[in-house]
Amino acid sequence: MKNITVSVDEETHRLARIRAAELDTSVSALVRNYLRSLVSDTRGDPTSTLQGGETEAERQQRRLREVIADIHATSSGFRAADNLPREELYDRDRARAEAPAATAAEDEHRKSG
């Protein structure tokens, strides 16, 4: 294994040490994992280590947990009462009537954006 020397300002070093401690690793391991991610194709390999010391699979699991926690925090979750009745779900006349209004709203949004 080769050693390299990297110079960073004190604040960056301090924050890197804090982040490494949060991840229960070292600054050297963070840099090593970052450099590996630069030179390897992590798109197809769920076991490849990403920046921050986690694998792609771990990152996806963490994101899934975050999304689920957000859903529970912002609402009462999913309830059967929130579902549309079958008649409303397949109300084609209503869908046809609402389609031009939705298209007009999208066009207006594009123009203002």
LUMDRENFI-58910 format. One record per residue: residue number from 1; x, y negated, z negated of N, C-alpha, C in turn. Coordinates in Angstrom, 2 decimals, m for minus. Each point is the difference from the previous one (the first is absolute). Example, Ala and Ser with C-alpha at 12.3 -4.5 7.8 and 13.67 -1.06 7.14 Angstrom:
LUMDRENFI-58910
- n|n.east|n.north|n.up|ca.east|ca.north|ca.up|c.east|c.north|c.up
- 1|13.19|5.69|m7.80|m0.89|m1.19|0.00|0.90|m1.20|0.00
- 2|m0.35|m1.05|0.72|0.82|m1.19|m0.06|m0.77|m1.09|m0.73
This chain:
LUMDRENFI-58910
- n|n.east|n.north|n.up|ca.east|ca.north|ca.up|c.east|c.north|c.up
- 1|0.85|1.17|0.00|m0.85|m1.17|0.00|0.90|m1.23|0.00
- 2|m0.37|m1.00|0.83|0.75|m1.24|0.10|m0.56|m1.04|m0.96
- 3|0.89|m0.84|m0.52|m0.41|m1.14|m0.83|m0.01|m1.25|0.84
- 4|m0.96|m0.89|m0.28|m0.03|m1.30|0.67|m0.16|m1.07|m1.07
- 5|0.39|m1.20|0.32|m0.15|m1.13|m0.91|m0.97|m0.99|0.63
- 6|m0.97|m0.41|m0.78|m1.00|m0.95|0.46|m0.03|m1.16|m0.98
- 7|0.00|m1.22|0.51|m0.09|m1.18|m0.85|m1.39|m0.59|0.07
- 8|m0.61|m0.24|m1.15|m1.31|m0.64|m0.08|0.04|m1.05|m1.10
- 9|m0.92|m0.95|0.06|m0.05|m1.02|m1.04|m0.50|0.63|m1.31
- 10|0.20|m0.70|m1.09|m0.31|0.55|m1.33|m1.49|0.32|m0.17
- 11|m0.86|m0.88|0.52|m1.44|0.23|m0.14|m0.44|1.25|0.75
- 12|0.52|0.19|1.19|m0.32|1.21|0.77|0.47|1.23|m0.74
- 13|1.19|m0.05|m0.54|0.54|1.13|m0.76|m0.87|0.29|m1.22
- 14|m0.41|m1.05|m0.72|m0.83|0.17|m1.19|m1.34|0.65|0.37
- 15|m0.63|m0.52|1.06|m1.29|0.56|0.42|0.14|1.42|0.52
- 16|1.10|0.29|0.68|0.24|1.37|0.49|0.17|0.97|m1.17
- 17|0.70|m0.44|m1.03|0.17|0.87|m1.19|m1.34|0.25|m0.68
- 18|m0.83|m1.03|m0.07|m1.33|0.17|m0.61|m0.83|0.98|0.83
- 19|m0.01|m0.18|1.33|m0.77|0.89|0.87|0.51|1.44|m0.10
- 20|1.31|0.15|m0.03|0.58|1.34|m0.12|m0.43|0.65|m1.32
- 21|m0.01|m0.78|m1.08|m0.43|0.54|m1.29|m1.47|0.41|0.05
- 22|m0.82|m0.80|0.68|m1.41|0.34|0.13|m0.19|1.32|0.74
- 23|0.88|0.26|0.95|m0.08|1.23|0.80|0.83|1.14|m0.61
- 24|0.60|m0.26|m1.16|0.83|0.99|m0.69|1.13|0.49|0.92
- 25|0.70|m0.97|0.60|1.11|0.31|0.88|1.07|m1.07|m0.17
- 26|0.96|m0.03|0.88|1.07|m0.99|m0.08|m0.06|m0.92|1.21
- 27|0.69|m1.14|m0.11|0.08|m0.91|1.13|0.71|0.69|1.16
- 28|1.04|0.78|m0.30|0.71|0.73|1.05|m0.93|0.95|0.74
- 29|m0.87|0.68|m0.74|m0.94|0.92|0.63|m1.00|m0.75|0.87
- 30|m0.44|m1.19|m0.45|m0.91|m0.81|0.81|0.67|m0.40|1.32
- 31|1.25|m0.45|m0.08|0.72|m0.41|1.20|0.22|1.20|0.91
- 32|0.41|1.13|m0.59|0.23|1.22|0.79|m1.28|0.41|0.74
- 33|m1.14|0.00|m0.71|m1.27|0.38|0.62|m0.41|m0.99|1.08
- 34|0.26|m1.29|m0.25|m0.32|m1.00|1.01|0.82|0.22|1.26
- 35|1.30|0.24|m0.15|0.86|0.23|1.16|m0.40|1.27|0.74
- 36|m0.37|1.04|m0.74|m0.48|1.23|0.65|m1.24|m0.28|0.82
- 37|m0.91|m0.82|m0.54|m1.24|m0.29|0.73|0.29|m0.80|1.27
- 38|1.07|m0.79|0.00|0.37|m0.75|1.20|0.48|0.90|1.12
- 39|0.65|1.09|m0.35|0.62|0.84|1.03|m0.77|1.27|0.30
- 40|m1.09|0.24|m0.71|m0.77|1.22|0.26|m1.41|m0.35|0.43
- 41|m0.62|0.91|0.70|m1.36|m0.18|0.44|m0.92|0.55|m1.07
- 42|m0.63|m0.87|m0.81|m0.86|0.45|m1.10|m1.45|0.16|0.44
- 43|m0.32|m0.32|1.26|m1.40|0.07|0.43|m0.54|1.42|m0.01
- 44|0.80|0.96|0.39|m0.52|1.35|0.11|0.34|0.91|m1.15
- 45|0.79|m0.47|m0.94|0.46|0.86|m1.09|m0.54|m0.49|m1.33
- 46|m1.05|0.66|m0.55|m0.61|m0.47|m1.24|0.91|0.16|m1.21
- 47|1.12|0.69|0.14|0.92|0.16|m1.14|1.15|m0.98|0.06
- 48|0.09|m0.81|1.06|1.06|m1.00|0.10|m0.19|m1.04|m1.09
- 49|1.10|m0.45|m0.57|m0.05|m0.99|m1.06|m0.04|m1.40|0.61
- 50|m0.95|m0.80|m0.48|m0.16|m1.36|0.48|0.67|m0.97|m0.95
- 51|0.02|m1.28|0.40|0.52|m1.04|m0.88|m0.80|0.03|m1.29
- 52|0.65|m0.12|m1.13|m0.67|0.07|m1.28|0.07|1.39|m0.62
- 53|0.57|0.97|0.71|0.24|1.30|m0.59|m1.16|0.97|0.08
- 54|m1.06|m0.31|0.76|m1.11|0.94|0.09|m0.09|0.56|1.42
- 55|m0.55|1.19|0.11|m0.17|0.60|1.32|m1.26|m0.56|0.64
- 56|m0.15|0.24|1.29|m1.20|m0.45|0.71|m1.25|0.62|m0.61
- 57|0.08|1.28|m0.34|m1.15|0.67|m0.62|m0.33|m0.63|m1.35
- 58|1.01|m0.33|m0.79|m0.23|m0.67|m1.29|m0.60|m1.38|0.20
- 59|0.48|m0.73|1.03|m0.53|m1.32|0.29|m1.47|0.09|0.38
- 60|m0.36|0.99|0.81|m1.39|0.17|0.40|m0.88|0.35|m1.20
- 61|0.49|0.87|m0.87|m0.75|0.37|m1.20|m0.19|m1.22|m0.90
- 62|1.06|m0.80|m0.17|m0.09|m1.19|m0.83|m1.02|m0.98|0.58
- 63|0.04|m0.21|1.32|m0.94|m0.91|0.65|m1.44|0.50|m0.15
- 64|m0.20|1.32|0.12|m1.33|0.57|m0.17|m0.52|m0.26|m1.42
- 65|0.86|0.23|m0.99|m0.40|m0.27|m1.39|m0.33|m1.48|m0.20
- 66|0.77|m0.90|0.62|m0.25|m1.43|m0.12|m1.35|m0.38|0.61
- 67|m0.31|0.57|1.17|m1.26|m0.31|0.67|m1.17|0.51|m0.84
- 68|0.11|1.21|m0.51|m1.08|0.55|m0.83|m0.19|m0.82|m1.26
- 69|1.11|m0.40|m0.63|m0.10|m0.84|m1.20|m0.65|m1.34|0.33
- 70|0.32|m0.56|1.16|m0.60|m1.26|0.42|m1.50|0.15|0.23
- 71|m0.41|1.10|0.60|m1.42|0.25|0.22|m0.73|0.07|m1.34
- 72|0.57|0.72|m0.95|m0.64|0.13|m1.30|0.01|m1.31|m0.77
- 73|1.02|m0.81|0.18|0.10|m1.27|m0.72|m0.97|m1.04|0.54
- 74|m0.28|0.04|1.29|m0.83|m1.04|0.62|m1.46|0.40|0.17
- 75|m0.32|1.23|m0.29|m1.39|0.43|0.15|m0.28|1.12|m0.98
- 76|m1.21|0.48|0.07|m0.37|1.12|m0.87|0.30|1.33|0.67
- 77|0.80|m0.05|1.05|0.33|1.22|0.73|m1.02|0.24|1.10
- 78|m0.07|1.20|0.46|m0.95|0.36|1.04|m1.19|0.68|m0.64
- 79|m1.19|m0.47|0.36|m1.22|0.58|m0.55|m0.89|0.46|1.14
- 80|m0.74|1.05|m0.22|m0.92|0.49|1.02|m1.05|m1.05|0.33
- 81|m0.36|m0.82|m0.97|m1.00|m1.04|0.23|0.47|m1.05|0.99
- 82|1.33|m0.11|0.19|0.55|m0.97|0.95|m0.14|0.46|1.44
- 83|m0.29|1.26|0.23|m0.14|0.54|1.35|m1.28|m0.51|0.64
- 84|0.06|m0.20|1.31|m1.20|m0.38|0.74|m0.90|1.22|0.16
- 85|m1.30|m0.20|m0.05|m0.91|1.11|0.31|0.18|0.39|1.47
- 86|m0.32|1.21|0.32|0.17|0.52|1.36|m0.69|m0.89|1.04
- 87|m1.19|m0.49|m0.31|m0.75|m0.81|0.94|0.77|m1.29|0.34
- 88|0.59|m0.64|m1.01|0.76|m1.23|0.24|1.31|0.29|0.73
- 89|0.60|1.13|m0.31|1.27|0.36|0.61|m0.14|0.18|1.50
- 90|m1.13|0.56|0.43|m0.22|0.28|1.42|m1.01|m0.95|0.63
- 91|m0.17|m1.20|m0.57|m0.93|m1.00|0.53|0.66|m0.69|1.18
- 92|m0.19|0.56|1.19|0.67|m0.52|1.20|m0.54|m1.36|0.43
- 93|m1.30|m0.22|m0.21|m0.55|m1.31|0.37|0.65|m1.11|m0.83
- 94|0.17|0.25|m1.27|0.64|m0.99|m0.88|1.46|m0.20|0.41
- 95|0.71|1.08|0.32|1.39|m0.09|0.41|0.13|m0.82|1.28
- 96|m0.92|0.23|0.94|0.03|m0.77|1.26|m0.26|m1.48|m0.26
- 97|m0.90|m0.29|m0.93|m0.32|m1.39|m0.32|1.17|m0.69|m0.71
- 98|0.72|0.72|m0.84|1.10|m0.58|m0.75|1.28|m0.10|0.82
- 99|0.15|0.80|1.05|1.24|0.03|0.78|0.35|m1.35|0.62
- 100|m0.93|m0.71|0.65|0.38|m1.30|0.58|0.44|m1.01|m1.07
- 101|m0.64|0.02|m1.16|0.38|m0.93|m1.07|1.41|0.32|m0.51
- 102|0.32|1.28|m0.13|1.32|0.39|m0.46|1.06|m0.37|1.02
- 103|m0.29|0.19|1.27|0.94|m0.35|1.07|0.23|m1.51|0.01
- 104|m1.05|m0.79|m0.16|0.12|m1.46|m0.02|0.84|m0.44|m1.20
- 105|m0.19|0.63|m1.16|0.77|m0.35|m1.19|1.48|0.34|0.19
- 106|0.28|1.13|0.64|1.40|0.37|0.27|0.64|m1.00|0.96
- 107|m0.74|m0.40|1.04|0.52|m0.98|0.96|0.29|m1.33|m0.68
- 108|m0.90|m0.43|m0.87|0.18|m1.26|m0.72|1.23|0.08|m0.91
- 109|0.17|1.15|m0.65|1.15|0.20|m0.89|1.31|m0.07|0.79
- 110|0.03|0.59|1.18|1.20|m0.03|0.84|0.33|m1.43|0.43
- 111|m1.02|m0.77|0.33|0.21|m1.38|0.44|0.54|m0.87|m1.13
- 112|m0.48|0.23|m1.22|0.42|m0.83|m1.14|1.34|0.44|m0.57
- 113|0.43|1.24|0.29|1.24|0.54|m0.57|1.19|m0.43|0.69
